[in-house]
Amino acid sequence: MNVIVGFIIFIILSFGFSGVSACSGNLVDEDIAVKALEIQGFSDITIIEKDNWFIGFKGGGREDVVKFTAVATNPAGKKVEVDVFAGWPWKGATIRTR
C-alpha cells in the first residue's frame, strides 16, 4: 500500500509541478513571452492567460514552469493564438502554435 501511495505522489509531483515547482511560475513575467514572440516576428501581442499548473500535461517540457496563451498577428499577417512555455531561472521560452 505504501508503495502505491508513494508512486502516486511521485507522479503528481513529476508531472503536476514540472520544472522547479509550480510556484516558480509566479516568478516568470509575461515579458518573456512577449519578447519571444516579437523576436519571431509576431506583432499586436496580447497575453490572454497565464497558467502554472500541470504544464507537462499541456505541452510544456520538463523545465517549463509556466504557460502563456497569447493572441498575436503572425509574420504572414494572420491573427493566431499561440502558447509560450517558459522556465525559471535559466530556461528561455518555447513558442508552440495550435
Biotite code that builds the C-alpha atoms (Angstrom):
import biotite.structure as struc

atoms = struc.array([
    struc.Atom([0.000, 0.000, 0.000], chain_id="A", res_id=1, res_name="MET", atom_name="CA", element="C"),
    struc.Atom([2.796, 2.444, 0.883], chain_id="A", res_id=2, res_name="ASN", atom_name="CA", element="C"),
    struc.Atom([4.458, 1.759, -2.471], chain_id="A", res_id=3, res_name="VAL", atom_name="CA", element="C"),
    struc.Atom([1.277, 2.683, -4.348], chain_id="A", res_id=4, res_name="ILE", atom_name="CA", element="C"),
    struc.Atom([0.777, 5.903, -2.360], chain_id="A", res_id=5, res_name="VAL", atom_name="CA", element="C"),
    struc.Atom([4.428, 6.807, -2.862], chain_id="A", res_id=6, res_name="GLY", atom_name="CA", element="C"),
    struc.Atom([4.167, 6.158, -6.598], chain_id="A", res_id=7, res_name="PHE", atom_name="CA", element="C"),
    struc.Atom([1.041, 8.328, -6.892], chain_id="A", res_id=8, res_name="ILE", atom_name="CA", element="C"),
    struc.Atom([2.738, 11.180, -5.025], chain_id="A", res_id=9, res_name="ILE", atom_name="CA", element="C"),
    struc.Atom([5.785, 10.816, -7.287], chain_id="A", res_id=10, res_name="PHE", atom_name="CA", element="C"),
    struc.Atom([3.638, 11.018, -10.435], chain_id="A", res_id=11, res_name="ILE", atom_name="CA", element="C"),
    struc.Atom([1.764, 14.081, -9.191], chain_id="A", res_id=12, res_name="ILE", atom_name="CA", element="C"),
    struc.Atom([4.974, 15.877, -8.289], chain_id="A", res_id=13, res_name="LEU", atom_name="CA", element="C"),
    struc.Atom([6.733, 14.869, -11.513], chain_id="A", res_id=14, res_name="SER", atom_name="CA", element="C"),
    struc.Atom([4.024, 15.900, -13.925], chain_id="A", res_id=15, res_name="PHE", atom_name="CA", element="C"),
    struc.Atom([1.980, 18.375, -11.924], chain_id="A", res_id=16, res_name="GLY", atom_name="CA", element="C"),
    struc.Atom([4.874, 20.539, -10.878], chain_id="A", res_id=17, res_name="PHE", atom_name="CA", element="C"),
    struc.Atom([7.140, 20.098, -13.868], chain_id="A", res_id=18, res_name="SER", atom_name="CA", element="C"),
    struc.Atom([10.294, 22.121, -13.647], chain_id="A", res_id=19, res_name="GLY", atom_name="CA", element="C"),
    struc.Atom([11.425, 23.676, -10.403], chain_id="A", res_id=20, res_name="VAL", atom_name="CA", element="C"),
    struc.Atom([7.916, 23.949, -8.949], chain_id="A", res_id=21, res_name="SER", atom_name="CA", element="C"),
    struc.Atom([4.507, 25.354, -9.730], chain_id="A", res_id=22, res_name="ALA", atom_name="CA", element="C"),
    struc.Atom([5.281, 28.337, -7.514], chain_id="A", res_id=23, res_name="CYS", atom_name="CA", element="C"),
    struc.Atom([8.198, 29.254, -9.786], chain_id="A", res_id=24, res_name="SER", atom_name="CA", element="C"),
    struc.Atom([5.668, 30.119, -12.481], chain_id="A", res_id=25, res_name="GLY", atom_name="CA", element="C"),
    struc.Atom([4.764, 33.155, -10.408], chain_id="A", res_id=26, res_name="ASN", atom_name="CA", element="C"),
    struc.Atom([8.334, 34.382, -10.800], chain_id="A", res_id=27, res_name="LEU", atom_name="CA", element="C"),
    struc.Atom([8.166, 34.359, -14.617], chain_id="A", res_id=28, res_name="VAL", atom_name="CA", element="C"),
    struc.Atom([6.903, 37.628, -16.065], chain_id="A", res_id=29, res_name="ASP", atom_name="CA", element="C"),
    struc.Atom([4.832, 37.789, -19.245], chain_id="A", res_id=30, res_name="GLU", atom_name="CA", element="C"),
    struc.Atom([7.536, 39.989, -20.790], chain_id="A", res_id=31, res_name="ASP", atom_name="CA", element="C"),
    struc.Atom([9.456, 36.793, -21.561], chain_id="A", res_id=32, res_name="ILE", atom_name="CA", element="C"),
    struc.Atom([6.576, 35.553, -23.728], chain_id="A", res_id=33, res_name="ALA", atom_name="CA", element="C"),
    struc.Atom([6.131, 38.913, -25.441], chain_id="A", res_id=34, res_name="VAL", atom_name="CA", element="C"),
    struc.Atom([9.857, 39.213, -26.236], chain_id="A", res_id=35, res_name="LYS", atom_name="CA", element="C"),
    struc.Atom([10.000, 35.650, -27.585], chain_id="A", res_id=36, res_name="ALA", atom_name="CA", element="C"),
    struc.Atom([7.056, 36.340, -29.898], chain_id="A", res_id=37, res_name="LEU", atom_name="CA", element="C"),
    struc.Atom([8.478, 39.681, -31.067], chain_id="A", res_id=38, res_name="GLU", atom_name="CA", element="C"),
    struc.Atom([11.819, 38.063, -31.911], chain_id="A", res_id=39, res_name="ILE", atom_name="CA", element="C"),
    struc.Atom([9.959, 35.555, -34.118], chain_id="A", res_id=40, res_name="GLN", atom_name="CA", element="C"),
    struc.Atom([8.137, 38.331, -35.984], chain_id="A", res_id=41, res_name="GLY", atom_name="CA", element="C"),
    struc.Atom([4.776, 38.395, -34.182], chain_id="A", res_id=42, res_name="PHE", atom_name="CA", element="C"),
    struc.Atom([3.089, 41.749, -33.532], chain_id="A", res_id=43, res_name="SER", atom_name="CA", element="C"),
    struc.Atom([-0.030, 43.110, -31.780], chain_id="A", res_id=44, res_name="ASP", atom_name="CA", element="C"),
    struc.Atom([0.624, 40.667, -28.934], chain_id="A", res_id=45, res_name="ILE", atom_name="CA", element="C"),
    struc.Atom([-1.902, 40.249, -26.131], chain_id="A", res_id=46, res_name="THR", atom_name="CA", element="C"),
    struc.Atom([-1.373, 37.744, -23.329], chain_id="A", res_id=47, res_name="ILE", atom_name="CA", element="C"),
    struc.Atom([-4.796, 36.292, -22.540], chain_id="A", res_id=48, res_name="ILE", atom_name="CA", element="C"),
    struc.Atom([-3.871, 33.622, -19.987], chain_id="A", res_id=49, res_name="GLU", atom_name="CA", element="C"),
    struc.Atom([-1.069, 32.612, -17.637], chain_id="A", res_id=50, res_name="LYS", atom_name="CA", element="C"),
    struc.Atom([-1.057, 29.077, -16.262], chain_id="A", res_id=51, res_name="ASP", atom_name="CA", element="C"),
    struc.Atom([1.465, 27.389, -13.982], chain_id="A", res_id=52, res_name="ASN", atom_name="CA", element="C"),
    struc.Atom([-0.287, 24.134, -13.058], chain_id="A", res_id=53, res_name="TRP", atom_name="CA", element="C"),
    struc.Atom([0.297, 20.763, -14.755], chain_id="A", res_id=54, res_name="PHE", atom_name="CA", element="C"),
    struc.Atom([2.400, 22.316, -17.522], chain_id="A", res_id=55, res_name="ILE", atom_name="CA", element="C"),
    struc.Atom([3.754, 18.897, -18.515], chain_id="A", res_id=56, res_name="GLY", atom_name="CA", element="C"),
    struc.Atom([0.245, 17.798, -19.496], chain_id="A", res_id=57, res_name="PHE", atom_name="CA", element="C"),
    struc.Atom([-0.336, 20.958, -21.539], chain_id="A", res_id=58, res_name="LYS", atom_name="CA", element="C"),
    struc.Atom([2.551, 20.600, -23.963], chain_id="A", res_id=59, res_name="GLY", atom_name="CA", element="C"),
    struc.Atom([5.341, 22.003, -21.850], chain_id="A", res_id=60, res_name="GLY", atom_name="CA", element="C"),
    struc.Atom([8.750, 20.474, -21.427], chain_id="A", res_id=61, res_name="GLY", atom_name="CA", element="C"),
    struc.Atom([10.408, 19.148, -18.307], chain_id="A", res_id=62, res_name="ARG", atom_name="CA", element="C"),
    struc.Atom([11.994, 22.508, -17.434], chain_id="A", res_id=63, res_name="GLU", atom_name="CA", element="C"),
    struc.Atom([8.922, 24.650, -18.165], chain_id="A", res_id=64, res_name="ASP", atom_name="CA", element="C"),
    struc.Atom([7.091, 26.146, -15.198], chain_id="A", res_id=65, res_name="VAL", atom_name="CA", element="C"),
    struc.Atom([4.603, 28.457, -16.882], chain_id="A", res_id=66, res_name="VAL", atom_name="CA", element="C"),
    struc.Atom([2.413, 28.579, -19.997], chain_id="A", res_id=67, res_name="LYS", atom_name="CA", element="C"),
    struc.Atom([1.269, 31.840, -21.522], chain_id="A", res_id=68, res_name="PHE", atom_name="CA", element="C"),
    struc.Atom([-1.511, 31.883, -24.104], chain_id="A", res_id=69, res_name="THR", atom_name="CA", element="C"),
    struc.Atom([-1.327, 34.846, -26.456], chain_id="A", res_id=70, res_name="ALA", atom_name="CA", element="C"),
    struc.Atom([-3.246, 36.252, -29.382], chain_id="A", res_id=71, res_name="VAL", atom_name="CA", element="C"),
    struc.Atom([-0.963, 37.887, -31.910], chain_id="A", res_id=72, res_name="ALA", atom_name="CA", element="C"),
    struc.Atom([-0.504, 38.705, -35.574], chain_id="A", res_id=73, res_name="THR", atom_name="CA", element="C"),
    struc.Atom([1.961, 36.293, -37.153], chain_id="A", res_id=74, res_name="ASN", atom_name="CA", element="C"),
    struc.Atom([4.579, 37.321, -39.747], chain_id="A", res_id=75, res_name="PRO", atom_name="CA", element="C"),
    struc.Atom([2.121, 36.374, -42.523], chain_id="A", res_id=76, res_name="ALA", atom_name="CA", element="C"),
    struc.Atom([-0.358, 38.944, -41.172], chain_id="A", res_id=77, res_name="GLY", atom_name="CA", element="C"),
    struc.Atom([-2.871, 36.478, -39.720], chain_id="A", res_id=78, res_name="LYS", atom_name="CA", element="C"),
    struc.Atom([-4.296, 36.692, -36.208], chain_id="A", res_id=79, res_name="LYS", atom_name="CA", element="C"),
    struc.Atom([-3.355, 33.500, -34.351], chain_id="A", res_id=80, res_name="VAL", atom_name="CA", element="C"),
    struc.Atom([-3.452, 32.031, -30.856], chain_id="A", res_id=81, res_name="GLU", atom_name="CA", element="C"),
    struc.Atom([-0.124, 30.636, -29.615], chain_id="A", res_id=82, res_name="VAL", atom_name="CA", element="C"),
    struc.Atom([1.261, 29.137, -26.427], chain_id="A", res_id=83, res_name="ASP", atom_name="CA", element="C"),
    struc.Atom([4.575, 30.246, -24.977], chain_id="A", res_id=84, res_name="VAL", atom_name="CA", element="C"),
    struc.Atom([6.204, 27.994, -22.393], chain_id="A", res_id=85, res_name="PHE", atom_name="CA", element="C"),
    struc.Atom([8.940, 29.351, -20.158], chain_id="A", res_id=86, res_name="ALA", atom_name="CA", element="C"),
    struc.Atom([11.149, 28.100, -17.373], chain_id="A", res_id=87, res_name="GLY", atom_name="CA", element="C"),
    struc.Atom([12.845, 29.592, -14.383], chain_id="A", res_id=88, res_name="TRP", atom_name="CA", element="C"),
    struc.Atom([15.522, 30.670, -13.675], chain_id="A", res_id=89, res_name="PRO", atom_name="CA", element="C"),
    struc.Atom([17.689, 29.833, -16.724], chain_id="A", res_id=90, res_name="TRP", atom_name="CA", element="C"),
    struc.Atom([15.453, 28.251, -19.353], chain_id="A", res_id=91, res_name="LYS", atom_name="CA", element="C"),
    struc.Atom([14.234, 30.517, -22.117], chain_id="A", res_id=92, res_name="GLY", atom_name="CA", element="C"),
    struc.Atom([10.885, 30.423, -23.885], chain_id="A", res_id=93, res_name="ALA", atom_name="CA", element="C"),
    struc.Atom([9.378, 27.972, -26.376], chain_id="A", res_id=94, res_name="THR", atom_name="CA", element="C"),
    struc.Atom([6.609, 29.016, -28.771], chain_id="A", res_id=95, res_name="ILE", atom_name="CA", element="C"),
    struc.Atom([4.036, 26.421, -29.801], chain_id="A", res_id=96, res_name="ARG", atom_name="CA", element="C"),
    struc.Atom([1.390, 27.117, -32.387], chain_id="A", res_id=97, res_name="THR", atom_name="CA", element="C"),
    struc.Atom([-2.019, 25.473, -32.325], chain_id="A", res_id=98, res_name="ARG", atom_name="CA", element="C"),
])
